Amino acid sequence: PVMADVFDDDIATAQELIAEFGQTCFWMKAAQIDDETVPGYPTDGVAPDPVECKIAFFSGRDLNRGTFLWLQQMAPSMEVPDNGEIGLLAGGISFTPEMTDTLRRGAADAPDVSINAIDRLAPNGTPVLYYVTVTA
């Protein structure tokens, strides 16, 4: 736990940024595959309910203004997309973000946004921040 203390200020800053600049989003898990149907022809089952969360989105241009340097310290391997946006999602959520998921911005019935990459900051194994790259 000693190592995690080093990140406390960064985590707090990220959570404040997300609270201040974030927008309400709805995280959509993929439907489970249902094998109970015709053998050899699995179908998508019922998709789980969307999970409401708060995500702060930054464009490549925003990140070039210094936000990227701050993020770079927290996730050195992160690449900034040329034509996408990076969404910051704080840890402590009730689901595990996966590439097969989609996102709806602003409303539960908004169009689905594809996820291009997910990076996570988990210094002690506990996810504290997710970097979700989406198509702009």
N, C-alpha and C positions, 0 to 999 in steps of 0.2 A: 504493500500500500504506500510505501514511502515515495516510489516513483510517481504515483498518481497525483500526489500533492503538488508536484511541479506544474501540472496541467490545470490545477484548479482555477487560476486566474483566467487562463485562456478559455476554459469551458464556460466560466461565468460570463466572460465577454461575448462569447459566441451566443450564449442563451439570451443575453441582453439584445444583441444585434438582431437575432431572429425574432424576439418579441417586438422590437421596435419596427423593423423593416419587413418582417415576414408577412406572408399572406396565408389565409386559411386554405388548406388543400385537403383533398380526399385521396388517401392511398388505397389503391385497388389491388388486392391480391388476385392472382389468376385462379380460375375455377379448377377444382380438383378433377383429375381424369376419373371417369366412372367406368370401371371394367365390368359392371354388372349387366351391360347391354349385350348385343349380339357378339359372340366370341370373335376376336380378331378385329373388331371395329369399336375401339373405345371412343367414348364421347366426352365432351366437357360436362362436368357436373354443374351444380349451382355455384356461382361465384359468391365468396363471402361478402358481407356488408362492407362498404368503404369505411376506412378509419380516418377520422378527422385529425389533422395535424397542422402544425405551423411550419412553413418553410420560407426562408429568405433567399431570393434568387439574385444572382449577380451575373452580369454579362462579362465577356472578355474585356470590354472597355472599362467597366467598373473595377475589375480585378487589376487592370494595368495601372489604376490610380493609387495603388498602395494596398488595397485589400488583399491582392494576390500575395504580396510579400508576407503579410500577416498569416495568411492561410498556408503559405509555403513552409513556414516555421512549424506549423501544426501537422501538415501532411506533405512532407518533402517529395513524395513520389507522384503527387497529383499533377495532371496535365490540364492546362486550360484549353477548352475546346475553341476552335476558330468560329464556329457557327452555332454554338450552343450556349447554354446557361448552366451555371452551377447553383444548385439549391443546397442550402445548409439546413440540415434536419438534426435537432438535438437528440441525444440518446435518451434513455429512460422511457422508451415507447413500448407499446404492447405487442409489437410485431417485429419481424426481422425483414428489413428491406431486401428484395431480391430483384435480379435483372428481368425476371419474367413479369414483374408487377408493372402497373401503369399508375399514372397520377392524374388527378383532375384538379385544375387550379381555380379557386374562387367559389366553386359550387359543386355539389354532389352530382349534378347533371351536366357539368361542363364536358367538353370533348376529352377523350383520353389522350395523354401525352406519353410518348414512349421514353423509356429510360435507357440512356446510352452507356452509362457507367455508374458504378457505386463504389466509392472509396470510403473506408471508415477509419476513424481515429479511435483506437481502443488500447491505450497504453498498458493497462493492467488486465486486458481481456474483456473489460466491460466497455461496450460501445458508448462513447461520449458524444460523438459527432459523426454524422454521415454526410458525405459530399455526393450529391446526386446530380449527375450530368444529364440534362435533357436537351432535346432539339428545340432551338429557339423558335 
